């Protein structure tokens, strides 16, 4: 599992697509839902299955954003201790 912040555009989105090609489970975090949806579709085109790309539309300057991100990561990868 790979978690990306700033996943809706630029280097973050490009990195997501790269890891999708490698078969990684992805957790994508960004403030813009539309950008996350676009990145998810590009990851699917790159070879990821829809159920391995998790979206978190959130702002990590707020504590709740971190809590949600950690929760999704733990749900996504059950090998995390």
VENNORQUI-V860029 format. One line per field, one symbol per residue. psi: psi as a letter, one per 30 degrees, with the letter a starting at -180 (. if undefined). A space follows every 10 residues. Layout:
BEGIN
psi=???
END
This chain:
BEGIN
psi=kkkklhfflb eeeeeeeefe ffgkkkjkkl fkeeeeeeee eeeeeffkle fgjkkjjljg fkeeeeeeee eeeeeejffk .
END
